[in-house]
Amino acid sequence: MKARYRLFLRRKSVYYAFDTTTRKYQSLETKDRQEAERLTVTLNEAGKQPAMNLRLARVYLQHSDPAFSSRTWQHVMDEAAKMKAGDTQKRWCRAMREKPFDLIRNLPVIETRPEHFIAMFECGTVCTNIFSRRLHNFAFDMNWLPAPVLVRKHWPKIRFKEKRGITAEEHGKILAGERSPEWCAFYQMLWHIGGAQSDIASLRAEDVDWQTKVVSFFRKKTGTVVQLHIGRVAEQILSDLPGEGFLFPNIAGMKESDRAKAFIRRLRLVGVNGVSLHSYRYAWAERAKTAGYPERFAQEALGHSSKAVHRAYARHALVKIPSLEDYEQRAAVRAALSA
């Protein structure tokens, strides 16, 4: 029988196996000819007896890892959760309890086939797609998967719902319909600072430096420090809040989901749709871009380490680009004044 793989010596003295069926080269990652020949023989044997070689592979893998054949995806889920902390760990555990993951929960990792993941995608949501990628990659990085279940190009594309910021008109409606002074101040600080709802809800009086007019806090999601100068309006709002402890004592004691539900009820009463509490961050980014606020300052204020993430937040901003002629005229005026 004609061998499927042939041995070739290519650039930098590295040996390759040429697949006569697909007409593609596969690097053997070795410069030793004897080792390359053994690997080529193994590739050819694997093609002749795939079922037998799969059983042999399991025997070898089980010898190096006794739990390899019995490890289920539930074990992977539990171990991945141990690598996380705080709210991130809670989100992970909550996602792993979703129904689509029941399809693989008790399935041995070694027996997983592409159709198992595809079945999850068909009955799941965007969240299923995102967390299944993380779960799969964690198992592969831990060497619990001998090979990827799905190659990268076969994973379904992640398509989020369109997100936008709250407009000034909508923000006005929300404030007009809110009777609680604490909630009104909370919404206004979200508008002026652009922080995540948990970060703003956890603000304390000690986080405000009245001498420098700076509000500083650690982002709960990333642990990064945010230091932001406040304007006159925000200063007036903060001056009416408690002088010690939490600035929003009642809101600080609520769970994120409860704050989100309370906000949704408020939106229904005032007739605003398509936004959430997180939309205040989008609104802040859009306003900053529209006003010509330097991107590096806006990125620092929102706690974004990536420019790509920040630009995604501000992509709906309407920016009026001035003409080059105006800039040239201004430059000429400044040059004449300095002469």
N, C-alpha and C positions, 0 to 999 in steps of 0.2 A: 504494500500500500504506500502510495506517495506521501511523504511527510508534508504536513501543512506548514511548518515553520522552518526557515532556513537561517543559518548563522551568517552574520555579516559584520565586518570590522569597518567602522565609520570614523568620523572625525575624532580627534583627541584620543585615538586608540581605544575607544569604548565600543564594546560589542553590542550589536542589535540583532533582534529576531525579526525576520521578514515574514509576514503572514501572506501566504500565496492566495488566500481566499479574499481577504479584504484589501490586499495590496498596500498594507500599511506597515510601518516599521515600529517596533516596540523596543525601547532601551532595556537592556539587561543590567545596566548600572554596574558593570564590572569591566576591568581591563585584563583579567586572567582568562586565558583561552579555555583551560580545563573547566573552570567554574561556568563559563558561558556555554560550553558544550553540554554540561549537565543540565543547565536551565533550559536549553533548547529541547533536549530529550524529554524533560518534564512537561514542557508545553505540548509537545506532540502526543505524549501519553495521555495527558489530560483531555485532549480532544478526542481520543479514541474511546476512553472509558469514563465519561463524565460522572455517572452515578457512583461508580466505585471510588473515583478520586474524591468525590464529595464526602463519602464515608471515611476515607482515609484522612482527609483534612480535619474532620471532626475529631478523630482519634488523636491526631497530633495536637490540635488546639486544646482539647480537654486535658491532655497531659501537662500542658503549660499553664492551664487555668481550669481547675476542677469544676468550677461553677459555669463553665462556658456553655454547656449543652442545656443547663436548666435555668439559666438566667432569663427572666422575663422582662418585658418593657416596664412593668410596674416597679421592678427593682431599679431600672435606669431612671425612672421618674423620681423615685425616692432619693437616690444618690445625687441626682442633679439638684434637687431642692436643698441638700446640705451645703452646696457650694454658694448658695445665695443667702441674703440676710434682709431683715426688715420688711418693708413693703414689697420689695422685689420678690422675696420668698413667698409672701402671701399671694401675690399675683400668679406666681408659678403654680403653687398648689391649687389655686382656684381654677386655673386653666386646665390642669391635669385631671380635674374631676369632671370635665365636660364629657358629654355622651359620646362624641366621635372617638375619643380615646379608649372607650370600652372595647372597640374592635381589635385593639392590639394589646390591651392591658395585661392579659394573662398569656399572651403569645410568646414563646421562646424567641429570643432575639435572633438566634442562629437560623430559625425557620422562617424568618420574615421575607416576604416576596414583595415586589413592587405593587402588586394588586392590593395588598393590605393597606398601604398608604394611600393609594388612589381611592379606595373605598372610603377612607376617612375624609379625603378632600371633598368627595361628592356629597356627603351629609354634613360637612362642617362649615365653618365660616372663615373669614380672614384670620381670626385668632387661631383657628386650628392650623392653618397653613404656617403661620409664624412660629407657633410653639412646637409643631411637629418638626420643623427644620432644626430648631435648637435642640430638641430631644435626639434627633437623628445624629446631628453633629457631635453631641456630647458622647453618645455611644461609640461613634467612630473614633473620636479622639482618645477614648479610654481603651481602644483596641478590643471592644466587646463585639464589634462588627468586623468581620474579615474583609468586607468590601462595602461600598455605599449601596444602599437599597435602591436609591434613585440617583442618577447622575444629576449634576446641577442644572443642566438645560432642560431636564424633564420635570422639574418641580414647577407647579403652576405659578404663574405670575401673581404677585401680591397686589391686589387692587383695593385701595382704601376708598372709603366714601369721601366725597369732596368736603373739605374743611375750610372754614372762613372765619374771619374775626367778627366780633360784635361791632356794629356801627354805632356812631355817636347817638343817632336817633333811637336805636334799640336800647342803648344803655340808659338814655333818658326815660324811656318807657318803664324800664325795670325799676329805676329809682322812684319814679312817680307812683308805681303800684305797690311799693314796699312800705309797710307801716313800721317795721322794727328798725330803730336807729342803729342797732348793732349790725343788722344785715345790710342796711344802706351803706354804712361805713366800710363793711367788708367788700361790697361790690365796687365802691369807689377806689379802695386800695388795690383791688385787682386791676382796675382801669389805669391807675397811675403808676403802679409798679410792674405789672405784667407777670407777677410770680404765679407759680402753680397754686392751686387752691389749698393744698395742705401746708405749703410754705407760708402763705399769707395767714391762714387760720392759726398757725403756731407762733406767729410773731408775738414777742413780749416787749414790754416797755423798755427793758434793758437793751433791746436791739436798735433803739433810736438814739443817735448821738445828736443832741439839740445844738451843740456848739458848732459842729461842722455841717449840720442838716443832712446827715447820712443815715440810711437804714441799711443794716447789714444782717445777713443770716446765712445759714448753711442750707443748700438745697437738699431735701430729703432723698431725692432720686439719685444724685451723683455725689453728694458730699462736698461739692464745690462751694466756695464762698462768693456771695453776691453782695456788693457794696454799691448802693445807688443814692445819689443826691436827690432830695425831694424838693419840689417847687412849693410855691405859696399855698396852692389849693390843698395839696397833700399834707402840708404842715398844719393847716387849719383843721383838717380831718383828724390827724393824729393827736392834736392838742385836746380834743374833746373825748379821747379814749382813756381808759384807766392808766394811772401813773405808775403802776407796778403790776407784775404778773402778766398774764395773757391780755393782749389788746382786745381779743374777741373771746371772752371766757366761755360763753355758751357754744359758739361755733367750734372752738378748739376741741371740745369734748365729744363732738359728733364724728362718726365714721365718714370716710370719703363718699361712700355710696349714699348715705343719708343726706349729706350736703348736696350731692348731685340731684337727688330726688326732689329735695326742697326747691332747688333752682328750676327744675323742669316744671313743677307746679306753678311757680311764679311766672314762667314763660307762657304757660297756657292762659293764665289770667290776664296777661297784658297783650296777648296776641303776637308773640314773637316765636319764630320757628327756625329750625336748622342750626342752632348753636347750643353750646354747653358751657360749663364754667371754664373749661380749658380754652374756649374761644377767646377769652380775655387775653391770653398770651399771643394768639394770632393777631388780635386787634392791636396790641401794643407794638408788635413787630411791623405791622402794616402802617401804623401811624408814624413810627420812627422812620421808615423808608420814605414815606410820602413827604415828611418834613425835612428830609435830607440829613438825618441824624447819621453820623459816621457808623459804618457797619461794625467795626471792631468794638465800638462802645455799646451798640445795641446787642451784639453777641455776648459781651461780658455781662450786660444787665440781665439778660434772659438766662444766663448760665449755660449757653450752648458752646460746646467745645469744637463743634464742626460748623464750618461755614455753609456746607450743603444743607444741614438741618435748619440753620437760621434762615437761609434763603427760601426753604420750603415753607416756613412760617410766614414770610413776608411776600410770597409770590403774587398775591392778589392786590398788592398796594398799587394805587394809581399815582404814577410819578410824572410830573411835568418837567421835561428836560429843557433847560434854557438853551437859547441859541449860542453858537460860538461867538457871534458878533457881540452879544451882550458881555460875554466874559472878556473879550478883547478890549472893549471900551472901559470896563471896570479896571482892567490891568493898566491901561493907559492913564486913567485918572489917578490910580495909586502911585504910578511912576512919577507923574507930574507933581503930586503932593510931596513925595519924598525927595524930590530934586531941590 
